Amino acid sequence: MSDLETFRAETRAWLEENVPASMREPVRSEADVNWGGRRADYSKNPDQKLYMERMATRGWTVPDWPKEYGGGGLSPAETKILREEMRRINARNPLNSFGISMLGPALLKYGTEEQKLEHLPKIARGEIRWCQGYSEPGAGSDLAGLQTWAEDAGDHYIVNGQKVWTSYADKADWIFCLVRTSKESKQGGISFVLFDMESDGVSTKPILLISGYSPFCETFFDDVKVPKANRIHDENKGWDVAKYLLGHEREMISGMGLSTSSGNPLIDGAIATVGLDKDGRLADPILRAQLALFEVRAKAFTAMSERFIDELKAGRAHPAQPSMMKYYGTELNKSRNELAMAAGGSDALDWDSEQSNGGAASRAWLRSKGNSIEGGTSEIQLNIIAKRILELPST
């Protein structure tokens, strides 16, 4: 057997033995997603913590990170095999984390050795839950227009200002945050800092969405003391870190478009609603065609995603590819939720019954509309694609 064949066989055996049965079931709601952190409550599902700890012990919450930072030290080929073997048994992601998908890559590139050793192992073990302090009331698509001010106070900054659309700020332990440290240059006057959300002067206020949920928050900073040791990269060079992290954020958001056909809930819902015809096909031909088209597009997007990840690991990815992935991934996710509503019929309009799992379909459909805005609007992504990939002239 080759080394990779041996690795696959060993990985398959380990996963079969160590992934709890409940962690192989489809994710039905936010409660099924493990975000880790100091305030995580595993009392209703202790298997979440058990599974995360088992995977973290092997470094498999972040399999491609170096071992010295809590990762598995796996090669790109080994990481791909691990993902394939997890999908084979429908294993859930052991840990969802903005620390893994966004901050971690930025720290690996721009952090000092002390900062990497301080933060990355905690991220890998799910000990700290992070949120992102980027957008402001007057700085959304024009992110570089941010005004949260960090006053130089010797060995620390005094931060004052406000962020908005801060996902899960009310549940996060720490924040990675863009602050202005100079007014001489728009992009050149921004710094990237980290601080504890329990610091004096930090407060949050949830924002209620049309879905009825409140994952977003307003976040306020009133004379918050932030040690300069928590600044990533040079002062006034935070825009470099911000742009690099945004690429990984867009890649993360694009992942919502990937086909998750564990049991194929779209088709299951359609069968339950419209039934089958005498030939064993969905009775509604229009819905049948729509589902088939979605499956083709999802498979194509999955293949493109795998290619992009391979190119990224090999250092050959185009810097604008995350914009392409983010745009198409969000469009696919919106299409998936629209189809779920169509497949569910009038029952999908239910808002809060036990039968509809608290209106999961309708709430997810409404929530998906925001995918076109968060992480950079679709209009911004299309502009980037036009200029950087298609090389169309600016007007």
N, C-alpha and C positions, 0 to 999 in steps of 0.2 A: 504493500500500500504506500502511496505517496504521503508526504507530510500532511498535506491538506485533507486527504481522505482519512488519515488517522485522526486529525483534529475534528473533522466532522463526526466521526463515529464516537469519539470521546465526548464531544459537546452534546450530541443527541442523547447519549446515555445519561449524562449529568442532568440535562433538562428534564428528561422523563422522570428522574428520581426526585428532583428538587423543586419543580414548579408545582405548587399546590393546585388541586383541581379547580378551586374557585377562581384562580388566576388565569384559567384557560377559557373562562366564559366571556361572552361579548360585554363590552362596556355599555351599560344601559343609561348611566347618568353621571353627573359630576362626582357623586359619592364613590364611584368605582375607579376614579382616577387618583393616584397617589402622588401628592405634591411634596411630601416630606415636610421638614421644618420643625421648629421648636414646639409649635402648637398643634401638630398633627394628632388626630384622634383615631386610634386604631381599635377602639373598644368594640365597634360593630363589625369590624372585619380584620381580625388579627393576622390573617394570611397576607394582607398587604405588606405589613411590616416584616413578617417572616421572609416573604419572597424578596423584598428589597434588600434585606440584610444578607441573604444567601447570595444574591447577585453581586452586591457590593463587595463581599468578601473575595470574590474572584475578579473584581474590577470590571464587571460586566454591566454596570449601570452606565459606564462610559468606556466601552471596550477598546476604543482606539486612542484613549489618553495614555500618556506614559505611566508606568507603574508607580514611579515616585510621587505622583500626584493623585493616586487613588484609582488610576485606570487599569485596564487589563493589558495594555501594551501589545494589543493585537495588530497584525498587519491589516491593510485594507481587505485582502482576500479572506483572512480569518474573520474579520468583522462582518463581512457579507455572509459568510457561512453561518455565523451565529444568528444573524437576523433571519436567514432562511429557515434555520431549525426552530427558531421561536415561532415563526409564522406557521410552520408545519403542524405544531401542536396548539396553535391559536393562543400562544402565551401573550399576555398583556405586557405593555411597557412597565418595567418594575418601578420606574421613577420618572415623573414628568417634572421638568424644572427649567425655569428661565436661566438658572445658573449653568445648566448643561447646554442648552440650545443657544444661548446668547453670550452670557458673561464669560463662561469657561473658555471658548475659543479666543475671545479678546484678551483674557488674562494670559493664555498660552503664548500669544503673539507679543503683547505689550507689557505684561506684568514683570516686576522684578522677581528674582528667585524667592525672596522672602514673602512676597505677596502670593505667589503661586503655592508655596508650601502652607501658607496660612489659610487660604480660601478654597483651593481646588479639592483637597481631600474631604472637606466638610460638604462640598457640593456633591461629590461622588457618593458619599454615604447618606445623603438626604437629610443632613442635620440642620441645614440652613435653607430657608425658602426666600428667594429673591424676587423683587419687583423692579420695574424699569421706569426711571424718571426722565422722560424725554419731552413729550408734548406739553405745551403750555396753552392757556386760553388764547394767546395771541401768536402762538408759534406751533402750528400744526404741520401742514405741508411745507411751510417755510420754517423748518426746525431751527435753522441757524439764527433765526430772529429771537431766540429765547432770551429772557431777561432775568431769570433767577440769579441773584448776585451772590458771589462768594468773596467776602472781604478778607484781605490778607491780615492775619493777626499773629504773625510770627511763625510758630510751629503748627498753626492750625488756621482754618478758615471759619468765618462766621457767615452762615448761609441763610438768606432770606428770599422768599419767593413762593411760587405756586406751580404745581404740575397738574395735568388733567389727563383723563383716560388711563390712569395708572392701574393696570390690571392687577387685581388681588392685593392692592396696597394694604387693605385692612387685615390681611392674613399673612403678609410677608414679614420676615425677620430683618432682612437687610434690603437696601436699595442701591442700584448702580445709577448714577445721576449725572446729567450734564448741567454745569453751572457756568456762569460768565465770570471770568477772572480779569478780563480786560475789555475796554470799550473802544480800543483803537482799531480793531478789525472784527468783522462779523464772524466769519468762520475761525479766524485766528485768535479770537479772544475767549475760546471755550475750553474748559477743563473737564475731565472725567473723574468723578470721585465715588467712593463707596462709604456708606455709613449705616449704622444700626437704626432700624425704625423705632426703637424704644428710646432713642436719644431725646433729651429735653428739647421741646420746640417743634417736634414732628407730630402732625395730626392728619387724619384722613376722614373723608366723607363719601360714602357710597353714592354712585350715580345709578338710578333706576332706569333700566332699558325697557324697550317695548316688549321684550320677551318676558318681562316680570322678574328677571334676575338682575343682580348687581355685581358683576365681576369687576367693573371699572370704578375708579374712585377719583375724587379730587384730593390732592395731597398738598399740605401747607407746611412751610418751613419758616419758623420764627426764631431767629438768632440761634440756629443749630450749629453746634461746635463740631467741626470735622477735621481730624488730624491730617496734616499734609502727607503723612505716611500712607494714607488711604487714597492718595491721588494716583491714578494709573497713567503712565507715560508723562511727558513733560507738561509743565504749566502752559496753558494756551494752545496745547496740541491735542486737546480732547476730541476735536472734530475728526482726526485720523482714526481714533478708536471708535468713535460713533459710527462712521461710515462702514468700517469693517464689521462692527456688530450688527448693523442694519442688514447687511448681506445675509448673515446667519439667521436673523429674525425672519426675513422674507422666506428663506429656505424652510424655516420651521412652520410658518403660516401656510406655505404651499403644501405641506404634508397633509393638510386637511382634505386635499383633493384626491389623495391616494385611495385606491379601492380597498375597502375593508370588507371583504366578502365572506366573513365568517358566518356561515349560514345564509348569506345573501339576504339581509333583512328587507331590502327593497322588493325583491321578487316574492319573498314570503308574505309581505304585507299586501302585495298586489293579488296574489292567489287567494288570500283570505277575503279580500274585498270583492273582486270581480269574478273569481273562480276560473275554472279551466273549460275549454271547449271540448268537443268530442274527440279531437286529435291530441288532447293533452297539453295544449298551448293556452296561454292567457286568453281569456275570452274577449278582452278589449284589444283590438288590433292596434289602435293608436298608442295606447299605453305600452303594449308589447314592443312596438317599434321604438318608442322613446327610451324604454329600459335597455334595449339592445344597443342603441346609439350611445347611451351613457356608458355601458360596459366597455364598448370599443374605445371610447375616449379615455376612460379610466385606465384601461390596460396600456394604451399608448403613453399616457402620462406616467404610469409606473415605470415603463421602460425608459422614458426620458429621464426620470428622476434617478434611476440607477446609473445611467450613463453620466449624468451631471455629477453625482457623488463620486464616481470613479475618476472623472476628470479633475474634480476638486482635490481629491486625495493625491493625485499625481501632479498637481500644480499646473494643470492645463486648462482650467475652467475660465471662461470669459467673465470678467468682473461684473458684467451686466446680466449674466444668466439668472441670478437670484430674482431679478425683477420679472423675467419671463416666467420663472417657476411660480412666483408668488401670484402673478396675474392669472395664469391658467388654473392654478390650484384652487384659488378662491372661486373662480367661475364654476369649476367642477363641484366644489362643495355646495355652492348655491343651487346648482342643478340637482344634486343629490337630494337636498332638502325639499325642493319643489316636487321632485318625483315621489318622495316619501309622502307628501301631502296628497298628491294625485292618487297614489296607490292605496292610501288609507281611506279615501272617500270622505264622507261626512264625519266619520269617527275621528279622523285626524284633526278636526276642528275643536275637539274636546280640549278644555283648558286646564282642568284641575282634578279630574276623576282618578280613582285608583286604577281603573281599567286602562286608562291612557297613560299611566305612569306619570301623573301630574302634568298632562299635556305636553309630554316630551317632544312629540313630532312638531306641533305648532310652535312651541317655544324655540326649538332648534332652528326651524325655518325662519322665524323672525330674527333670531340672533345672527344667522348666516349673512344677513344683509350688511352687517357691519364689516364683514371680511373685505369688502371693497374699499374700506376706509383705513382700517388699522394697518400698521406696518408700512404706511405709504399708500395713498389712494391709487386706484386703478389708473386714473388719468396720469398720475406721476409715473407709474410703472410703464405705461404705454409710451410716454415721452422718452423715457430712458431707453426702452427697446428700439424706438425709432432712431434715436441719435447714436446709440452706442453699438447696436447689433446690426440694424439695417443701414446705418450710416446715411440716413436721410438728412437733407439740409434743413437748418433751422430757419424759421420765418420771422 
